[in-house]
Amino acid sequence: MGSGIAQEKVMNAVSVGQSATVYSSSVLNRLSKGYASVLVSSTAGSITISEQVSWDNVNFFDAVDTQGNALGSVYTALTVNTGKYIVFAPVMAPYIRFKVIENNSAATVVTLIYLFVESV
């Protein structure tokens, strides 16, 4: 079985209010080989991005280890940028989505493109 790079635009110029939390579209991630990145752009403020996981594409969870430590952190306090390419280790799950929290600085507009290596 080979592999290829898949990409999904999971947020396309989505408005995120000051101190608000917004969720991206979900992605079927069951063929992921565990290598991933996200290309992020934002227009203002400071955002924190984390990954959430699901087994059924309905109920999403913040992943933790056996000690209760968060595992889904992608980036904390990302400021205004025209494109930042962030490499992270995705949590193993059939579906993922991203949670974007604006850190009480200013409303912003966010675009996220998720890229991952998948089995083909």
Secondary structure, DSSP 4 states (H G I P E B T S, - for coil): --EEEEEEEEEEEEEE-TT-EEEPPPEE-TTEEEEEEEEEEEEEEEEEEEEEEESSSSS-EE-B-TT--B--EEEEEEEEEEEEEEEE-PPS-SEEEEEEEE-SS--EEEEEEEEEEEE-
